Amino acid sequence: MKLMAIENITGRIVLKSGLHIGAGDTEMHIGGTDNPIIKHPHTLEPYIPGSSLKGKVRSLLELRSGLMAASKGEPLQIKHLRKAEGQQREQGARIVKLFGCSGAEGEAMAAYGPTRVAFADCPLHPDWREFAAGKRLSLVEVKSENSINRIQGTALNPRFTERVPAATEFTFAVSLKRFEDDGEDLLDTLLAGLKLLELDALGGSGSRGYGRVRLVFDREDLRERFEKIDPFA
């Protein structure tokens, strides 16, 4: 298996609604929020971890394939493809090729090769950072939420969640390895996963309107290709 090229796919992630990707802070701070977002430890600026982007795109593609029941919620592996047939098996094979599988499966390298796609962490877009600084815009917001007693109409269980505000822009970079036997179907699958992300949500609390995003590709050909993709066709 010969590596022929590495394609770099870059662009912007534009937030259409507030984004919450948690920092996993287990400490309680007086006057702080219940759910802080992840920030760079040096600059304290919010960013989108590449792992969050990769995990959500992969899970959406696995959900679309119909193989999530076979995998019982685990990341799709070769063993889950053995009973799959036809288009479902083809979709599953492309997912395994793109995102990789467990090294414990000895047949993985021979049949599917190494992981093709890599997602970098997504920092604030430089132009947005400059714009926000000039306008003195806050890079975070705290959203208060509660539940409502349906009978009494009173607010219960108040909580405060930190978010990145809507309209904030991040830079994204994805690299795709191309091997000699790979076709365009792997790039199409990756773009379909990113389209599903636009239709769904990134981060936590997507069912409450968080994490709506729009992707803008730097390359014109990819922008046009992305716009034409119907992930359910």
C-alpha positions, 0 to 999 in steps of 0.5 A: 500500500503506497501513500500517493498524496496528503490533501489538506482541507481548510476553512472556517467554522462559523457558529450559528448559535452558542457552542458548548464543549465542556472542559470537564472541570470537577471543581466548584468555584464560588460565583462560577458557572456550572459548565465551563467550556474548554479554553487554551491554557495559555491564551484562555481563548476558546477552541474546538478540539479536533477530537470533538469534530472527528468524533461527531462527524464519525458518529453521524456517518455511523448513524447514517450507515445503519450499523450503529445497532450492530456496533452497540454504540461502540466505534465501528470496527471490522468485526461489525462489517462481517454480517453487513451486505451491499451498500451498508457494508460499503458505507461501513468500509469507507468509515473504517478506512477514513477513521481507522479501527482497533489495532487488535484486529489483525486483518485491519492493515491488510484489508483497509490500511491505516487511518486516512483522516486527521482533524486538527484543533480549531483555534479562533480565526485570526480575522475574527480575533482581530475583529472581536478585539476591535469591537471589544466583544466577549469571547464567552457568554454565560447562559442561564437555564432552568426547568419548569414545573408544568403544573405550578409554572415555577422555575426549578433547578437553575444552572449556568452554562458557559458558551462561545457566542453565535457568530464566532469563527474558528479555523479548521484543518483536516488532512486526508491521506490518499493511497494508490487504490483510494478513489474519490468516494472517501473524500465524498464520504468525508464531505457528507459527514461534514454536511451532516454536522451542519444539519445536526449540531456540534458539542453539548445540548444540541437538542436545546439549540446549541452548536449549530454551525456553518462550514466555509471551505477555503478552496472554491472547488470544495465549496461547490462540491460541498454545496451539491452534496446530499448526504442521504442520496 
